[in-house]
Amino acid sequence: MTLDLFQEMVEKLTPHLMKQTTFMREPLEVGLKLAATLRFLATGNSYPRLQYSFRVEASTICKFLPEVCKAIIEVFRDEVLSCPKTEEEWKEVAELFSSRWSYHNCLGALDGKHIAMKKPPKAGSLCYNYKGFHSIVLMAVADAGYKFLYVDVGTEGGAPLSQSFCLLSCSCG
């Protein structure tokens, strides 16, 4: 990531993440929160490892990390995710697949993954998938230029596949 891109992200996220200074403490800088969150998302480092890298308590990291992720989604969703709504937009997606990859009449590359997790309390078999472990499903559709058209995360691992496709068809028009 370039420094310019990082600074642009900090600027756009500051109104959503900046905390007030109190007589008890100074708030963490938005840039520090963003850097720690991006490192976590890119590497999967544990909170204790991030604690030593950024000199912030693991208990503090576990509080701001979800806030930063939510802010990133809120601020950048429309800029990054744009599921086609009209027939003309879908034709553009198909044309890009055809011209770039010689893959005709394709409207997107679809893939998914079961994200392993601990069994949630009182979940029963909702999250227990056909692979034999508890999970949530990550599903995404990308265009021929590797841009995400649609992303869905959080469907229970035991849900039928048709449920994810229903979400896709309902969201993309």
C-alpha positions in Angstrom: 0.0 0.0 0.0 1.3 3.4 -0.9 1.7 6.2 1.7 -0.8 8.3 -0.3 -3.4 5.6 -0.3 -3.0 5.1 3.4 -3.3 8.8 4.1 -6.4 9.0 1.9 -7.9 6.2 3.9 -7.0 7.9 7.2 -8.7 11.1 6.0 -11.9 9.4 5.0 -12.1 7.2 8.1 -11.2 10.0 10.7 -14.8 11.3 11.1 -16.0 7.7 11.8 -13.2 6.7 14.2 -11.9 9.7 16.0 -12.6 9.6 19.7 -12.6 12.6 22.1 -9.8 13.5 24.4 -10.7 13.1 28.1 -9.0 14.0 31.3 -8.2 10.2 31.7 -6.5 9.6 28.3 -5.6 10.7 24.9 -7.3 8.8 22.1 -5.4 6.5 19.8 -4.6 8.0 16.4 -6.8 6.9 13.5 -3.7 6.0 11.5 -2.5 3.7 14.2 -5.9 1.9 14.4 -6.0 1.6 10.6 -2.4 0.3 10.4 -3.0 -2.4 13.1 -6.3 -3.4 11.4 -4.8 -3.7 8.0 -1.9 -5.7 9.4 -4.3 -8.0 11.1 -6.4 -8.5 7.9 -3.4 -9.0 5.7 -1.4 -11.4 8.0 -3.9 -12.9 10.5 -1.5 -12.0 13.3 -2.8 -12.6 16.8 -3.7 -9.7 19.1 -0.6 -10.3 21.3 1.7 -10.1 18.3 0.0 -7.0 17.1 0.3 -5.6 20.6 4.1 -5.8 20.4 4.2 -4.5 16.9 2.1 -1.4 17.6 2.6 -0.9 21.3 -1.1 -1.1 22.1 -2.7 -3.5 24.6 -4.3 -6.6 23.0 -7.5 -5.8 25.0 -7.6 -2.4 23.3 -6.9 -3.9 19.8 -9.8 -6.3 20.2 -12.1 -3.3 20.9 -11.1 -1.0 18.0 -10.5 -3.6 15.3 -14.2 -4.4 14.7 -15.0 -0.6 14.7 -12.3 0.0 12.1 -13.6 -2.9 9.9 -17.2 -1.5 10.1 -16.0 2.0 9.2 -14.0 0.7 6.2 -17.1 -1.1 4.9 -19.3 1.9 5.5 -16.9 4.4 3.9 -15.6 2.4 0.9 -18.6 0.0 0.1 -19.9 2.1 -2.8 -16.5 2.8 -4.2 -15.3 -0.8 -4.1 -18.4 -2.9 -4.5 -20.8 -2.2 -7.3 -23.1 -5.0 -8.3 -24.6 -4.3 -11.7 -28.3 -3.4 -11.6 -29.3 -2.9 -15.2 -29.1 -5.2 -18.3 -26.6 -2.9 -19.9 -24.3 -3.1 -16.9 -24.4 -6.9 -16.9 -23.7 -6.9 -20.7 -20.5 -4.8 -19.9 -19.4 -7.4 -17.4 -20.0 -10.2 -20.0 -18.1 -8.2 -22.7 -15.1 -7.8 -20.4 -15.0 -11.6 -19.7 -15.3 -12.2 -23.5 -12.7 -9.7 -24.6 -10.2 -10.3 -21.8 -10.5 -14.0 -21.2 -12.4 -15.4 -24.3 -15.0 -16.7 -21.8 -18.2 -15.8 -23.4 -21.6 -15.1 -21.7 -20.0 -15.1 -18.3 -21.5 -12.7 -15.7 -19.0 -13.3 -12.9 -16.5 -15.6 -11.3 -18.1 -17.0 -8.1 -16.2 -18.7 -5.3 -16.8 -19.3 -1.6 -15.0 -20.6 1.5 -16.1 -22.0 4.8 -14.4 -20.0 7.6 -13.8 -22.3 10.5 -15.0 -21.1 13.9 -15.8 -22.4 17.4 -19.4 -23.6 17.8 -21.5 -20.6 18.9 -23.5 -21.2 22.1 -27.0 -22.7 21.5 -26.4 -22.8 17.7 -27.1 -26.5 17.5 -26.2 -27.7 14.0 -26.8 -24.3 12.2 -23.1 -23.7 11.7 -22.1 -27.3 11.3 -21.2 -27.8 7.6 -20.9 -30.8 5.3 -17.1 -30.8 5.7 -17.5 -31.7 9.4 -16.7 -28.5 11.3 -18.5 -25.3 12.4 -18.2 -22.4 10.0 -19.6 -19.3 8.4 -19.6 -18.9 4.6 -17.7 -16.3 2.7 -19.0 -16.0 -0.9 -17.9 -13.5 -3.6 -18.5 -12.7 -7.2 -15.8 -10.9 -9.2 -15.7 -9.4 -12.7 -13.0 -10.1 -15.3 -10.9 -7.3 -14.0 -10.8 -8.8 -10.5 -13.2 -6.3 -9.0 -15.7 -7.6 -6.5 -19.3 -7.2 -7.7 -20.8 -8.9 -4.6 -19.6 -10.2 -1.3 -21.5 -12.0 1.4 -20.1 -13.1 4.7 -21.8 -14.6 7.7 -24.3 -17.2 6.4 -24.2 -20.2 8.7 -22.0 -23.1 7.4 -24.9 -25.5 7.6 -27.2 -23.4 5.5 -28.2 -24.8 2.1 -26.2 -23.4 -0.9 -29.4 -22.1 -2.4 -29.6 -19.6 0.5 -26.4 -17.9 -0.6 -27.6 -17.7 -4.2 -30.9 -16.3 -3.1 -29.0 -13.5 -1.3 -26.9 -12.9 -4.4 -29.9 -12.7 -6.7 -31.8 -10.5 -4.3 -28.9 -8.1 -3.8 -27.9 -7.7 -7.4 -31.3 -7.2 -8.8 
